Amino acid sequence: MFIEFIQFLNYICKYYFKRKMNIEDIRLYCLGKPYTEECLPFDEFSLVIKVLGRMFIFIPLENPETITLKCDPDYALSLRDSYEGIFPAWHFNKKYWNQVKIISDVPSHLIKELIDHSYCEVVKKLKKADQEKVNSISSSSK
């Protein structure tokens, strides 16, 4: 009985803690950030999530196995060298944008970190007043 219980707990832990994210998980995670909105600016299959009008993630709904995220150029190169599931983004400035395969060698916790990084990279380029607006909400929610 005890061994079966341990096996059951192992199964639960593997499912909840090692489960890969899906597009809906990613979408909800992004929309949970301050001042975000989603839109379909290119066509009905190209979901974009923006912070104060600036894109930080692109999700191709026809191919929901990948997402495109903004990235610091040096970090982008390092990530591409480290993970098979991260490569230069199609139709984007490859210096700043990475495409990430969700089901790959990229762990879910890193996908969340890369979303956070993308969000921060975009916020850094906003007007000072908008940066302060975002940062005041972000720091008060910690």
N, C-alpha and C positions, 0 to 999 in steps of 0.2 A: 504494500500500500504506500509506504513512504517513498520508495523508488519511483513509483508511478507519479506521485505528486511532484517529485523533483523533475521528472521528465516533462510533466505538464508545465511547470514553471519555466524550464528551459525553452520550451516551445513558445510560451507567451513572451519571454524576454527577446527571443530571436525575432518574433513578429513585430513587437512594438519598438525595439531599440535598433534593429538592423534593417527594418523595412525601408525600401527605397521610396523617395518622394514621387508623387505623380503631379501632373500639371495642375490639378485642382489644389493640392497641398501648396504648391509653389505660388499659385495665384492668390490664395487666401493669405499666405505668409507676406507676400508683397503688399497686398491691400491693407494689411494690418499696420503698415508703416505710416507715419504722419504725412498728410497732404498728398496722398497718392490717389490716382484715378486710372481707370482702364478705358481703352478706346480701340477702335478698329480703323486707324487712319489710312491704311493702304488698300485693304480689301476686307471681305468678311472672314478671311482665314488668317489674318495677321493681327494677333492681340498684342497691344503695347500697353505697358504700365508706366506711368509717368509720375514724377514728383514735381509739383508746381509747374506742370506743362513741359517738363523735359524727360525724355525717355531714359529709363534705366534697365528695362528688360523687354525683350521681344520674344514672343512665343508663337511659333508657326503652328496654327491649329490643324493644318493638314499633316504635319509631322510632329506630333506632340512628344516625341522622344528627345527633343533638343530644346534648349533655351539659349538666348544670346544675351550676354551681359557685358557691361562696360568694365574696363579694368585698367589699372596702372600699367603702362607699357612694359616695364621691367618684370613686374609680377606676372603679366600675361605670358611672357616668354618662359619664365620659370615654370608656370603651371603647365604649359604645353609640353615642356620637356619631362615633366613628372607624371603626367596622366595621359593615357591613350584617349580618354573620353573628353579631352579639352583640346580644341584646335582653333585656328583663326576663323572668324565668323564670315559666313557667306554673305555677300552684298553689303558688308560693313567695312569701315576702316579697320583693317586687320591689326594695326598698331594698338588700337584701343579696345577692340571688341573680341571677345572669345565666344565660341559656341561650345556648349556643354551638353554632352549626352547624359540624360538622366539615369538610364540603366547602363552603367559602365563601371569602370574602376574608381569613379569619383564618388566618395561616400556622401550620404545625405547631409551630414553636419558640415561638410565642405561646401556643398551647394548652398546651404543657408548662409555660410560665411561669405561666399562669392556674391550672393544677392545683396547682403549688407554692404560689401565693398563697392559694388556697382552703385547702390543708392548713395553712398558717401561720396564716390567719385563725381556723381552728377551734382549733388548738393554743393560740393566745393566750387563748382563752376557757376552757381547761381549768384545773383546780386547779393551784396552784403546783407541787406535788409531781409531778403528771403532766407539766407543762410541762418541768420539769427532767429527767425521765425521757426524754422525747422528744428534748430538746435535747442531752442527753449522748450519745445514740446518733447523732444527726445530725452533731454536731461531731466525733465520733470517726471517722466514715466519710469525712470530707473529707481 
